[in-house]
Each structure stands twice: as structure tokens, then as C-alpha cells.
Amino acid sequence: MIEIGVIKKSRDGLGCFNCANWLPHAHYPFAGYCTVWGEVTFEDYYCSRHARMNVDADRFYWCATCKVRLTREDALTHWTLGHRVVRGAYVDPDVRDEIYEG
């Protein structure tokens, strides 16, 4: 394991990519925002506060595979199809700079 601050890089089948506290970037799903640490991390990072993602509450979800917002029922369908279903998507606040730049 490589330690990166409080976050470690691991290959044990756990990582930000399957953590309930992580919101993948809407356009670059290998990067995302960790709601625990309050910073951008990568999908293969891991920390001691990892909480495995599951579809359990009546709320909206995000399918990172299809890039669509889902109801709980639709999220369960996408989940069973093997899609990457998460609690939401992260939209970079500087995205306007990327859009309007040259």
C-alpha cells in the first residue's frame, strides 16, 4: 500500500469506486469527491472510513455507467445489471472555466 496523506492506495477489492461516501465526477468517473475528507480522490484510493455502497434508501442515485439520475427502483435494476450505481455525481465547480475556455 502507498500512503497518500490519510488515504491509501490499495488493490484489495475496496476503494473509493465502491464507497458510499464518494461521488464520481460526472465526466471523469475515475476521479471524484470524498464527502468524508472533503477532497477530490481517485477511484482506487481507500481509507479507514470506507463504507460499501448499496442501494437501500428511497432517494435518487446516479448511474456512472449510463450517466443518468435514477430513482431507487431504477437504481436496483441498474445495480443488478452490474452498473456502477452511486449516491450522486460530483460536478466540478470550475466546470464553467472548462466550458468557456477557448
C-alpha beads as a LAMMPS data file, in Angstrom:
LAMMPS data file: protein, C-alpha beads

102 atoms
101 bonds

1 atom types
1 bond types

-500.0 500.0 xlo xhi
-500.0 500.0 ylo yhi
-500.0 500.0 zlo zhi

Masses

1 110.0

Atoms # bond

1 1 1 0.000 0.000 0.000
2 1 1 1.131 3.521 -0.777
3 1 1 0.111 6.083 1.809
4 1 1 -1.235 9.338 0.391
5 1 1 -1.978 11.520 3.408
6 1 1 -4.793 9.755 5.239
7 1 1 -5.842 7.944 2.087
8 1 1 -4.084 4.789 0.922
9 1 1 -3.909 3.191 -2.463
10 1 1 -4.975 -0.444 -2.271
11 1 1 -5.881 -3.343 -4.518
12 1 1 -7.943 -5.409 -2.046
13 1 1 -11.251 -5.005 -3.883
14 1 1 -12.150 -1.933 -1.849
15 1 1 -11.706 1.627 -2.956
16 1 1 -13.442 4.904 -3.486
17 1 1 -15.168 3.392 -6.519
18 1 1 -17.417 1.278 -4.260
19 1 1 -17.667 3.601 -1.251
20 1 1 -20.952 5.252 -0.263
21 1 1 -19.074 8.437 0.708
22 1 1 -17.643 9.011 -2.761
23 1 1 -19.223 10.940 -5.642
24 1 1 -17.558 10.227 -9.008
25 1 1 -17.007 13.145 -11.353
26 1 1 -19.856 13.374 -13.873
27 1 1 -17.469 13.385 -16.863
28 1 1 -14.288 11.789 -15.468
29 1 1 -15.563 8.859 -13.319
30 1 1 -12.038 7.744 -12.296
31 1 1 -11.872 10.863 -10.088
32 1 1 -14.441 12.069 -7.586
33 1 1 -15.219 13.909 -4.375
34 1 1 -14.944 12.251 -0.969
35 1 1 -17.641 13.602 1.360
36 1 1 -15.708 12.389 4.425
37 1 1 -12.361 14.030 3.708
38 1 1 -13.734 16.933 1.671
39 1 1 -11.308 16.491 -1.198
40 1 1 -11.003 15.039 -4.662
41 1 1 -9.659 11.474 -4.743
42 1 1 -9.259 8.728 -7.328
43 1 1 -11.311 5.560 -7.637
44 1 1 -8.502 3.266 -6.477
45 1 1 -7.871 5.119 -3.205
46 1 1 -9.019 3.633 0.087
47 1 1 -9.320 4.826 3.686
48 1 1 -10.418 3.542 7.075
49 1 1 -13.808 5.264 6.701
50 1 1 -14.775 3.184 3.678
51 1 1 -18.486 2.326 3.677
52 1 1 -19.565 -0.120 0.992
53 1 1 -22.095 1.349 -1.412
54 1 1 -25.539 -0.222 -1.580
55 1 1 -28.983 0.816 -2.761
56 1 1 -31.028 0.885 0.416
57 1 1 -32.793 4.213 0.883
58 1 1 -35.656 5.798 -1.009
59 1 1 -33.669 8.558 -2.706
60 1 1 -32.157 9.449 -6.057
61 1 1 -28.975 7.748 -7.263
62 1 1 -26.530 8.209 -10.127
63 1 1 -25.514 5.534 -12.631
64 1 1 -21.904 6.284 -13.538
65 1 1 -22.132 3.704 -16.331
66 1 1 -25.072 5.354 -18.113
67 1 1 -24.534 8.860 -16.690
68 1 1 -28.179 9.230 -15.643
69 1 1 -30.055 10.057 -12.455
70 1 1 -32.112 7.176 -11.070
71 1 1 -34.961 6.522 -8.669
72 1 1 -34.433 3.761 -6.097
73 1 1 -36.299 1.220 -8.251
74 1 1 -34.251 2.092 -11.347
75 1 1 -31.059 2.055 -9.265
76 1 1 -31.811 -1.503 -8.144
77 1 1 -32.273 -2.542 -11.781
78 1 1 -29.001 -0.930 -12.858
79 1 1 -27.246 -2.429 -9.813
80 1 1 -28.344 -5.967 -10.757
81 1 1 -27.087 -5.356 -14.314
82 1 1 -23.619 -4.677 -12.891
83 1 1 -23.632 -0.926 -13.458
84 1 1 -21.749 1.468 -11.142
85 1 1 -24.555 2.959 -9.069
86 1 1 -23.572 5.678 -6.585
87 1 1 -25.361 8.205 -4.386
88 1 1 -24.686 11.132 -6.673
89 1 1 -22.311 12.693 -9.151
90 1 1 -19.686 15.337 -8.487
91 1 1 -19.701 18.366 -10.759
92 1 1 -16.519 20.380 -10.512
93 1 1 -17.292 23.993 -9.535
94 1 1 -14.711 25.147 -12.100
95 1 1 -16.519 23.402 -14.957
96 1 1 -17.592 26.794 -16.359
97 1 1 -13.934 27.633 -16.920
98 1 1 -13.513 24.413 -18.924
99 1 1 -16.633 25.068 -20.990
100 1 1 -15.994 28.705 -21.877
101 1 1 -12.233 28.449 -22.294
102 1 1 -11.090 28.793 -25.945

Bonds

1 1 1 2
2 1 2 3
3 1 3 4
4 1 4 5
5 1 5 6
6 1 6 7
7 1 7 8
8 1 8 9
9 1 9 10
10 1 10 11
11 1 11 12
12 1 12 13
13 1 13 14
14 1 14 15
15 1 15 16
16 1 16 17
17 1 17 18
18 1 18 19
19 1 19 20
20 1 20 21
21 1 21 22
22 1 22 23
23 1 23 24
24 1 24 25
25 1 25 26
26 1 26 27
27 1 27 28
28 1 28 29
29 1 29 30
30 1 30 31
31 1 31 32
32 1 32 33
33 1 33 34
34 1 34 35
35 1 35 36
36 1 36 37
37 1 37 38
38 1 38 39
39 1 39 40
40 1 40 41
41 1 41 42
42 1 42 43
43 1 43 44
44 1 44 45
45 1 45 46
46 1 46 47
47 1 47 48
48 1 48 49
49 1 49 50
50 1 50 51
51 1 51 52
52 1 52 53
53 1 53 54
54 1 54 55
55 1 55 56
56 1 56 57
57 1 57 58
58 1 58 59
59 1 59 60
60 1 60 61
61 1 61 62
62 1 62 63
63 1 63 64
64 1 64 65
65 1 65 66
66 1 66 67
67 1 67 68
68 1 68 69
69 1 69 70
70 1 70 71
71 1 71 72
72 1 72 73
73 1 73 74
74 1 74 75
75 1 75 76
76 1 76 77
77 1 77 78
78 1 78 79
79 1 79 80
80 1 80 81
81 1 81 82
82 1 82 83
83 1 83 84
84 1 84 85
85 1 85 86
86 1 86 87
87 1 87 88
88 1 88 89
89 1 89 90
90 1 90 91
91 1 91 92
92 1 92 93
93 1 93 94
94 1 94 95
95 1 95 96
96 1 96 97
97 1 97 98
98 1 98 99
99 1 99 100
100 1 100 101
101 1 101 102
